[in-house]
């Protein structure tokens, strides 16, 4: 992983840790984490290409 990916996933993990205590049920926490992870996995190459220009 390069530095951009490490920062990106670090910020994503911080957001996830901040958002999860506000959800009431375990199912909602798992669903939120799953959706956020899938969105991040899909968006990372596009965001990196947009910022770096590659």
N, C-alpha and C positions, 0 to 999 in steps of 0.2 A: 504494500500500500504506500502511496505517496503522501506527502504532507497534507495536500488538499483533502484527500479521502479521510485521513485521520481526524482532521478538524471537522469535516462534515459529519461523520458518524458520532464524534464526541458531542457536537451541538445537538444532534438528533437524540442521542441518549439522554442529554440533559432535559430536553423538552419532554421526552417520554417520562422521565422520572418526576418532572413537575406536574404533568397532566394526570398521571394515574391515580394519585391519592384522591382526586376529586370524583372518581367514578365509584359507584356503590358496590357493584357486583363483580365477582371474579371473571365472569363471562365477558362483561363489557371491557374490562382491563385487557384480557387476552385479545379480544376483537380489535380494540384500539391499537394495541401493539402490532398485531398482524397487519392491519391496514397501513399503518404508518411505515412499517418495515417494507412492505411491498411498494408503496409509493416512493420511498427513498431509494430502493433498489432500482426502480425504473427511471427515476429522475436524475440520479447521480451522473450518468454519462452525458446527459444533455446539459446539465448545469455546468459540469466541468468543461465541456466543449465550448459553451457560451462564454464562460469566464476566461478561459485560457486562449480561446480562438482556434481550437484545433478541430 
